[in-house]
């Protein structure tokens, strides 16, 4: 069964890649002279490396002296910089752009009427931050159009895996109804999960209030279709139920309001090798970073990216941000999240990386490096975090055969950053070139030399 799904997947992926040909250079490209981190945690970086890609695929990886460069290749000198796999964010919201208050945001967007205006902004910002694949957990099905436009190469953005609306027993006041599928029995949970998959969901997201039987019903249907189930989890009881039901990916655990978990629960999660996506930075980092440097909220990039009325509304939502309801409990959340994050890391959990961007003040432009930095501060090494955000996240996607590492045969997804992230993970903030599906995108700071001839400006 697994093999059939893999085969179907590869065929589908090949189609989607084919449609992006228009964005690709018409000849091989060689990145030469940079430090290569290939995504494997225990591998040494390759210094003065050569990586060649052609027609959307990586064709050669090595050192300068043993990797011949084809005569017709465009050579891009990346001396002094670092090359690593495209980042995969295992928890995003492409319908959000960092606005401070959900209720007010949806009122401004007239429910979901104006979602189509904000989603491309978010997608472009993610790609510019080096995110070449992302799992969107909870945008209404307007996202299908965005996902397909990105696939077709019509607009810049990461390759999206999407859940559509989430399944819950608890209504969230203040958000439009298109966001939620409300259920009150396991049978209904199964039916609605099946409908979501038929409508185009790539994964299922289960939100709050579900019972173990609900989880089990959703997991059964999802697995019959080769689809993974991601659960939004905080409370120990919910986590135990999700373990028993076979939920595939645990989102948020180890963050927010919950005090640290007991050793038995940690052992169950780690010994079952269940991937954890903590999304800690929006709890432990974004708020203190904004208190320390509120100027970050007024980065001119947002003005450049957004139409004037959306920009004005987003900026206005930041006034007195300490009073926003999202941050009412931020003191407790920060203290507990720090402890819980460290717990999972020390227990040897199977760690993925996700940001929950763009929750309030957690912009797509920065969320990924904030999260990676927060994980390093919580006890991971830089190479552990880089491998988690690339290789492990590709495993979580179920697409490791195609994505997540830089090696011959894989999809050409990679980023060039200024600096050495192994010495200082904050170097991840300085993404200069992004290659996605073999198409080359470059930031203003990298707009010189042959990259301009073959690439596209962000
Ligand atoms: Zn989320």
Boltz pocket constraint, residues with backbone or C-beta under 6 A from the ligand:
constraints:
  - pocket:
      binder: B
      contacts: [[A, 91], [A, 92], [A, 93], [A, 137], [A, 356]]
      max_distance: 6.0
